[in-house]
Amino acid sequence: QPLIRKPRYFDLMVQYRERVAETGDVTVARLIYEDWRDRLQRKQNIPLDDETFQSFIRELARKYQGRDNIQDKDIYNALSPFINRQSAFEELRTGGILESRGGHYRVDSRLLTYGLGLLLVDQLEEAVASEEQDLDNALARWLEPHAEMDMKVAICGCAALHALSLSKYPREGKLALLRTWIGSRNAEQKTVDDFIAYLPIDPPCYLELAETVWSDTSENPWAQDLLMRSFLHWCGRPELYPMLQSAFERWLGFVHIYGSSWQRGKSAEEAEKV
């Protein structure tokens, strides 16, 4: 009920009240499913019934299945127990987000999160290809309203995993997904664990993200802390240490040799003592 107070969701409930009532699936997951189906329908300007929408998600699963799969055992073991990429792809490809229960269809919230993560990756890639300038805004259009809700944070996290593991996916798209994901004010411990776990998939992306986070005019201490924890967690890996060392040496070069501005009126000897 609190969610339906949002004008966008209220409109959806009015439009699809009979169908939703017939299934008995009056849930947050069902509202999000109807929302994203409706958004894609409006974007493509063609009717998009359940089967067509399911087919679209299945095609995305086929597209990404087996591409740039994460093989590193340590990384895979660090991911959430929820994430089993290949089995999720297979379920999406052969079944779908809607599951039959006693003659009615209900949304599988687990596959919904994964399937809409794939959809978000696909739509963001289209935005990059069309040279859309504000990718953060493109993401917001899919995640609003109520982007802070747990399921939408989870969708963004799944999308980030998909994108990071694709070597040819646009870097600016990956950064936009990560920025939006860690910009959530409603993040749970799962978000923290997953964000840290994903770093070895694409370390340069995390380093570039750190520069955008610290150079942003609006401070985000939580994101800064999360990035530092990620670097500290993985800095012992031999293949990552040289890359992290080089980045930190560069960042230290931004620090004035005599410290902050209030120290610079002192002599070099006094400043060094401070």
MARTI-511816 format. One line per 3 residues: number of its first residue (from 0); their letters; for each residue x, y, z of C-alpha. Coordinates in nm, 4 decimals. Layout:
NUM) a) X Y Z ~ ...
This chain:
0) qpl) 0.0000 0.0000 0.0000 ~ 0.2743 0.2579 0.0724 ~ 0.4199 0.1851 -0.2720
3) irk) 0.0857 0.2356 -0.4474 ~ 0.0772 0.5900 -0.3097 ~ 0.3441 0.6759 -0.5652
6) pry) 0.1595 0.8255 -0.8669 ~ 0.3398 0.6023 -1.1168 ~ 0.2478 0.2802 -0.9324
9) fdl) -0.1029 0.4018 -0.8562 ~ -0.1560 0.4520 -1.2295 ~ -0.0293 0.0983 -1.2985
12) mvq) -0.2629 -0.0519 -1.0392 ~ -0.5580 0.1288 -1.1979 ~ -0.4576 0.0072 -1.5459
15) yre) -0.3922 -0.3549 -1.4528 ~ -0.6166 -0.4001 -1.1483 ~ -0.8286 -0.6756 -1.3059
18) rva) -0.5339 -0.8812 -1.4274 ~ -0.3410 -0.8435 -1.1009 ~ -0.6527 -0.9266 -0.8974
21) etg) -0.7131 -1.2411 -1.1037 ~ -0.3656 -1.3733 -1.0320 ~ -0.3755 -1.2754 -0.6661
24) dvt) -0.0192 -1.1508 -0.7098 ~ -0.0548 -0.8095 -0.5464 ~ 0.3105 -0.7784 -0.4455
27) var) 0.6005 -0.5362 -0.4785 ~ 0.7633 -0.7736 -0.7288 ~ 0.4481 -0.7758 -0.9423
30) liy) 0.4310 -0.3963 -0.9426 ~ 0.7929 -0.3689 -1.0548 ~ 0.7348 -0.6323 -1.3239
33) edw) 0.4345 -0.4399 -1.4607 ~ 0.6257 -0.1116 -1.4362 ~ 0.9250 -0.2284 -1.6426
36) rdr) 0.7049 -0.4097 -1.8954 ~ 0.5025 -0.0913 -1.9399 ~ 0.8176 0.1240 -1.9750
39) lqr) 0.9596 -0.1037 -2.2459 ~ 0.6231 -0.1047 -2.4229 ~ 0.6101 0.2766 -2.4247
42) kqn) 0.9689 0.2993 -2.5452 ~ 0.9167 0.0587 -2.8348 ~ 0.5673 0.1903 -2.9040
45) ipl) 0.4286 -0.1591 -2.9612 ~ 0.1941 -0.3780 -2.7532 ~ 0.3928 -0.5885 -2.5079
48) dde) 0.1962 -0.8675 -2.3421 ~ 0.3415 -1.1045 -2.0834 ~ 0.4638 -1.3605 -2.3367
51) tfq) 0.6344 -1.0981 -2.5539 ~ 0.8034 -0.9450 -2.2513 ~ 0.9121 -1.2906 -2.1350
54) sfi) 1.0512 -1.3618 -2.4818 ~ 1.2473 -1.0374 -2.4711 ~ 1.4071 -1.1379 -2.1373
57) rel) 1.4775 -1.4883 -2.2721 ~ 1.6587 -1.3405 -2.5714 ~ 1.8717 -1.1298 -2.3372
60) ark) 1.9596 -1.4419 -2.1381 ~ 2.0640 -1.6177 -2.4596 ~ 2.2673 -1.3132 -2.5600
63) yqg) 2.4676 -1.3008 -2.2381 ~ 2.4866 -1.6719 -2.1562 ~ 2.8448 -1.7941 -2.1717
66) rdn) 2.9893 -1.4544 -2.2681 ~ 3.2918 -1.3483 -2.0665 ~ 3.1891 -1.5832 -1.7886
69) iqd) 3.3598 -1.5297 -1.4529 ~ 3.6045 -1.8161 -1.4067 ~ 3.8223 -1.7019 -1.1162
72) kdi) 3.7336 -1.9360 -0.8296 ~ 3.8229 -1.6884 -0.5565 ~ 3.6015 -1.4182 -0.7062
75) yna) 3.3132 -1.6565 -0.7686 ~ 3.3268 -1.7875 -0.4127 ~ 3.3227 -1.4327 -0.2775
78) lsp) 2.9953 -1.3508 -0.4526 ~ 2.6606 -1.3787 -0.2803 ~ 2.5221 -1.7332 -0.2506
81) fin) 2.2219 -1.6036 -0.4453 ~ 2.4260 -1.5535 -0.7585 ~ 2.4696 -1.8561 -0.9818
84) rqs) 2.5079 -1.6940 -1.3178 ~ 2.4754 -1.9942 -1.5439 ~ 2.1764 -2.1495 -1.3678
87) afe) 2.0005 -1.8112 -1.3597 ~ 2.0638 -1.7633 -1.7324 ~ 1.9333 -2.1135 -1.7997
90) elr) 1.6184 -2.0584 -1.5934 ~ 1.5502 -1.7288 -1.7680 ~ 1.6164 -1.8829 -2.1080
93) tgg) 1.4002 -2.1924 -2.0654 ~ 1.1365 -2.0626 -1.8273 ~ 1.0719 -1.7073 -1.7285
96) ile) 0.9989 -1.4587 -1.4565 ~ 0.6350 -1.5676 -1.4313 ~ 0.5737 -1.9078 -1.2741
99) srg) 0.2510 -2.1056 -1.2746 ~ 0.0887 -2.1690 -0.9367 ~ -0.2469 -2.3377 -0.9248
102) ghy) -0.3596 -2.2024 -1.2582 ~ -0.2355 -1.8518 -1.1824 ~ 0.0940 -1.6861 -1.2683
105) rvd) 0.3078 -1.5228 -1.0047 ~ 0.6348 -1.3329 -1.0333 ~ 0.9500 -1.5162 -0.9236
108) srl) 1.1216 -1.2296 -0.7389 ~ 1.4648 -1.3953 -0.7653 ~ 1.4509 -1.4251 -1.1433
111) lty) 1.2818 -1.0854 -1.1692 ~ 1.5864 -0.9218 -1.0094 ~ 1.8231 -1.1067 -1.2415
114) glg) 1.6151 -1.0609 -1.5565 ~ 1.5594 -0.6896 -1.5039 ~ 1.9313 -0.6558 -1.4320
117) lll) 1.9933 -0.7919 -1.7826 ~ 1.7347 -0.5520 -1.9218 ~ 1.9021 -0.2574 -1.7481
120) vdq) 2.2405 -0.3522 -1.8955 ~ 2.0863 -0.3776 -2.2424 ~ 1.9020 -0.0453 -2.2199
123) lee) 2.2079 0.1370 -2.0849 ~ 2.4198 -0.0001 -2.3699 ~ 2.1637 0.1421 -2.6119
126) ava) 2.1892 0.4802 -2.4375 ~ 2.5685 0.4754 -2.4779 ~ 2.5383 0.3791 -2.8461
129) see) 2.2952 0.6665 -2.9053 ~ 2.5531 0.8999 -2.7458 ~ 2.3180 1.0040 -2.4676
132) qdl) 2.5141 1.2467 -2.2525 ~ 2.3623 1.1826 -1.9116 ~ 2.3793 0.8091 -1.8434
135) dna) 2.2952 0.8590 -1.4765 ~ 1.9667 1.0141 -1.5851 ~ 1.9044 0.7262 -1.8262
138) lar) 1.9428 0.4846 -1.5346 ~ 1.7185 0.6966 -1.3135 ~ 1.4382 0.6759 -1.5693
141) wle) 1.4338 0.2965 -1.5286 ~ 1.4829 0.2899 -1.1519 ~ 1.2372 0.5653 -1.0583
144) pha) 1.0058 0.6029 -0.8830 ~ 1.1260 0.4937 -0.5430 ~ 1.4754 0.3982 -0.6593
147) emd) 1.5863 0.3379 -0.3000 ~ 1.3647 0.0331 -0.2491 ~ 1.5542 -0.2884 -0.1769
150) mkv) 1.4564 -0.4704 -0.4958 ~ 1.5661 -0.1870 -0.7238 ~ 1.9011 -0.1649 -0.5444
153) aic) 1.9349 -0.5418 -0.6025 ~ 1.8455 -0.5023 -0.9732 ~ 2.1157 -0.2382 -1.0095
156) gca) 2.3660 -0.4676 -0.8339 ~ 2.2867 -0.7557 -1.0695 ~ 2.3215 -0.5216 -1.3661
159) alh) 2.6624 -0.4087 -1.2382 ~ 2.7796 -0.7716 -1.2199 ~ 2.6595 -0.8415 -1.5749
162) als) 2.8285 -0.5299 -1.7133 ~ 3.1588 -0.5702 -1.5285 ~ 3.2001 -0.9236 -1.6591
165) lsk) 3.1600 -0.8145 -2.0226 ~ 3.5005 -0.7117 -2.1540 ~ 3.3558 -0.5176 -2.4492
168) ypr) 3.0852 -0.3365 -2.2549 ~ 3.1298 0.0452 -2.2619 ~ 3.3366 0.1706 -1.9671
171) egk) 3.1081 0.4708 -1.9169 ~ 2.8130 0.2326 -1.8795 ~ 2.9912 0.0308 -1.6124
174) lal) 3.0806 0.3468 -1.4214 ~ 2.7236 0.4757 -1.4362 ~ 2.5912 0.1474 -1.2948
177) lrt) 2.8462 0.1446 -1.0134 ~ 2.7817 0.5116 -0.9286 ~ 2.4082 0.4548 -0.9106
180) wig) 2.4485 0.1340 -0.7108 ~ 2.6701 0.2810 -0.4386 ~ 2.4735 0.6040 -0.4434
183) srn) 2.1764 0.4220 -0.2915 ~ 2.0901 0.5417 0.0564 ~ 1.9160 0.2152 0.1364
186) aeq) 2.2066 -0.0254 0.0834 ~ 2.2238 -0.3387 0.2968 ~ 2.5170 -0.5538 0.4048
189) ktv) 2.4660 -0.7631 0.0911 ~ 2.5418 -0.4565 -0.1215 ~ 2.8640 -0.3981 0.0720
192) ddf) 2.9759 -0.7606 0.0348 ~ 2.8901 -0.7781 -0.3352 ~ 3.0520 -0.4458 -0.4226
195) iay) 3.3781 -0.5524 -0.2578 ~ 3.3625 -0.8966 -0.4207 ~ 3.3259 -0.7610 -0.7749
198) lpi) 3.6468 -0.5506 -0.7780 ~ 3.8783 -0.8174 -0.9340 ~ 3.6395 -0.8576 -1.2284
201) dpp) 3.7376 -0.5121 -1.3589 ~ 3.9883 -0.3341 -1.1276 ~ 4.0525 -0.0360 -1.3647
204) cyl) 3.6820 0.0439 -1.3508 ~ 3.6947 0.0663 -0.9696 ~ 4.0023 0.2906 -0.9860
207) ela) 3.8294 0.5235 -1.2297 ~ 3.5176 0.5180 -1.0125 ~ 3.7265 0.6258 -0.7124
210) etv) 3.8443 0.9338 -0.9005 ~ 3.4885 1.0333 -0.9912 ~ 3.3643 0.9766 -0.6346
213) wsd) 3.6380 1.1878 -0.4726 ~ 3.6182 1.4630 -0.7351 ~ 3.2407 1.4969 -0.7086
216) tse) 3.1227 1.8272 -0.5602 ~ 2.8759 1.6432 -0.3361 ~ 3.0507 1.4313 -0.0743
219) npw) 2.9528 1.0658 -0.0404 ~ 3.1480 0.9371 0.2633 ~ 2.9782 0.5966 0.2477
222) aqd) 3.0894 0.5405 -0.1139 ~ 3.4415 0.6588 -0.0303 ~ 3.4624 0.4206 0.2647
225) llm) 3.3292 0.1329 0.0540 ~ 3.5919 0.1913 -0.2146 ~ 3.8726 0.2065 0.0434
228) rsf) 3.7508 -0.1177 0.1989 ~ 3.7447 -0.2786 -0.1456 ~ 4.1042 -0.1741 -0.2228
231) lhw) 4.2273 -0.2901 0.1184 ~ 4.0480 -0.6241 0.0846 ~ 4.2094 -0.7127 -0.2488
234) cgr) 4.5464 -0.5320 -0.2350 ~ 4.7282 -0.8515 -0.1340 ~ 4.6553 -1.0282 -0.4622
237) pel) 4.9795 -1.0312 -0.6688 ~ 4.8042 -0.9479 -0.9953 ~ 4.6256 -0.6466 -0.8429
240) ypm) 4.8984 -0.4974 -0.6227 ~ 5.1010 -0.3249 -0.9014 ~ 4.7864 -0.1649 -1.0432
243) lqs) 4.6726 -0.0376 -0.7028 ~ 5.0230 0.0825 -0.6147 ~ 5.0454 0.2830 -0.9365
246) afe) 4.7043 0.4418 -0.8797 ~ 4.7797 0.5378 -0.5189 ~ 5.1157 0.6881 -0.6152
249) rwl) 4.9356 0.9004 -0.8729 ~ 4.6735 1.0099 -0.6200 ~ 4.9397 1.0998 -0.3642
252) gfv) 5.0829 1.3286 -0.6304 ~ 4.7720 1.5435 -0.5877 ~ 4.8703 1.6192 -0.2261
255) hiy) 5.0707 1.9396 -0.1788 ~ 5.4213 1.8720 -0.0541 ~ 5.3668 2.1058 0.2432
258) gss) 5.0215 1.9778 0.3326 ~ 4.6977 2.1730 0.3441 ~ 4.6700 2.5401 0.2531
261) wqr) 4.6883 2.6652 0.6131 ~ 5.0339 2.5061 0.6489 ~ 5.1906 2.6570 0.3371
264) gks) 5.2819 2.9933 0.4933 ~ 5.5290 2.8160 0.7193 ~ 5.8868 2.7426 0.6271
267) aee) 5.9609 2.4041 0.4764 ~ 6.1214 2.2932 0.8034 ~ 5.8220 2.3961 1.0124
270) aek) 5.5760 2.2380 0.7683 ~ 5.7619 1.9072 0.7748 ~ 5.7460 1.9036 1.1552
273) v) 5.3698 1.9595 1.1435
